[in-house]
Amino acid sequence: MFNRRELLRGAVVGVLGMATTALLQPQQARAQAPGPVALNRPNIVLIMADDMGWRDTSYQGSPVIKTPSLDAMVANGIRFDYFYPAQQMCSPGRFALLTGRNPYRTGLHALGAMRPEEITVAQTLKTAGYSTAHFGKWHLGAKETHPIRMGFDLSYFSINYFDVGGSLAVNDTAEKVEIKGDSSVFTMGLAIDWIKKKAPEKKPFFAYVCFGSPHSPYKGTPELAAKFKDAPGKADYWAEVAGVDEAVGNLRQSLRDLNLADNTLIFFCSDNGGVEQLSRDPAGGGKMQIGVRTVACAEWPAGVPKPIRTDIVATHADFYPTVLDITGIKPPPGQPVVDGASLLPMLQGKMNRREKPLGFMLGLGDGGIAQTDFTKETHGVWIDGVYKLKITPPGMKVGKKKQRDVAAQKKADGAEVVELYDIYADPTEKKNLAAELPQQVEKMRTGLNAWRQSVRDSYDYKDFPNRAKPATGA
């Protein structure tokens, strides 16, 4: 097991640009020491793959795929070895990435739309003078929460995943563009064309690029699929992953050609854990398991001049507060509770482990957790320091329809399942320490319950007191 201090030894402050923010945590305000102010705010490109797993890169040890572009990113930037998605499904992770908030706060048990009152990173950056654009999958609503209404100047989008032969809608018009070739390469091509138009403006930009790959049903281009005809698993799946890597490579090359690479922050992640067996986090299964890791990396030559490999716990919700710290932009008026933590101290070499605990709900599939479960049960995952606590109520499992199995719950003996792991000493989570460390379990249970109540308060619209809670709901 690598040592955290050794991994971060190469991190230097460099020309990091930021003035710190003070976003509210669920229970108290967060104070930080002021940092240096940048002369130029960075461009930002946020890339999200769809159902790509923790091991779906050659740098993470995939026995099948070669990902030279992502490998180059971590060789020159940041490799996250403990990056956790916000939830098991597509919409929740995207919500957390854009808002810094746990998806249950906005009522996203699974797939669906966020509330229109939510504040996105695109809105905040746009107000501060950034050009903003979205390309690809959206999956956060089509009417009140359309990309154009949530802070993006331009959007080429699909509500859900998309593949070879599909199309993307343009803004809120009837216009569509047909996808030609690999869908990830095509989508990134649209983003690159937009960046080329914005480059002469000398104005910072934020591009949010969401691939429809490697989401099932898999449909790789014949050229890419042919490379994996003898590989274990599905050739079309690996073809889609290869397309993702090629798209990232095209972006990196274009930024170099435009002399924008040095002060452009690229952040890459997946929306949840991997589906295929060879893709999964060895600590705990695939996409439908909460609290498992997924792929994430970043690159920013001006801000991270030396590579960093970190085992600091990170998550989707960290992106928003980190961007505000890096750019020196203050949170807007009415900013609701944020669950994420700024990772700027990690970039500065001042952070050995995550100080702010991280919580997850055990929602299953299509909203299988009833609204009343917020308060009637203790369940979820709580990561605090080196420990991860997972509490599973009786009968909690995924049924055939990816929903909570009510029949199994009724037959259960009433005993909850409590698991406690040291995620660093035991990264594959084989040794349950709950019986050995009961005081640690209770301490973390208390933290989990307090956080769950905060989430329930947000779910009940306490973050937005001027809007009445809908008549339906718990």
Secondary structure, DSSP 8 states (H G I E B T S, - for coil): ---HHHHHTT---TT--------B-SSSB---------SS--EEEEEEESS--TT-STTTT-SS---HHHHHHHHHSEEESSEE-SSSSHHHHHHHHHHSS-GGGGT-SSSS---TT---HHHHHHHTT-EEEEEEE--S-SSTT-GGGGT-SEEEEESS---TT-EEEETTSS-EEE--SSHHHHHHHHHHHHHHHHGGGT--EEEEEE--TT-SS----HHHHGGGTTSSS-HHHHHHHHHHHHHHHHHHHHHHHTT-STTEEEEEEESS--SSGGGSBTTTBSTTSTT----EEEE-TTT--S-EEE---EEGGGHHHHHHHHHT----TT---------HHHHTT--SS--S-EEE----TTT-S-TTHHHH---EEEEETTEEEEEE-TT--B-TTSSB-HHHHHHS-S--EEEEEETTT-TT-----TTT-HHHHHHHHHHHHHHHHHHHHHHTTTT-TTS---SS--
